[in-house]
Amino acid sequence: MPTSSVVAPNQIASSFHALSDPLRIRVLELLRQQEQCVCDLCSVLDVTQSKLSFHLKILKEAGFVDSRHQGRWIYYSLNQAQFTILEAYLTEFSRIRDILPAPCCRD
């Protein structure tokens, strides 16, 4: 069964929305290396905590990041499963070999 029929369109749209901002891409690139604390992400990205929190919320709602609390800090890491879902969805498009022409319209 094609992945596209299993994944909800809203989930795919949310994924692309989350990936549509350069700052969010930078966050994901940093998290690719290791789990990060909010304070460290703010420092490396040179953004305020409120601005970063907004972007992390979007990434979390789209399923790209997970978080855990330790003391008063929140640590973020990548959720590999969401990347796998998006990859499988996009792979379905790469398997398209021939696109059939539309049937003729009838008057």
Secondary structure, 3 states (H helix, E strand, C coil): CCHHHHCCHHHHHHHHHHCCCHHHHHHHHHHHHCCEEHHHHHHHHCCCHHHHHHHHHHHHHCCCEEEEEECCEEEEEECHHHHHHHHHHHHHHHCCCCCCCCCCCCC
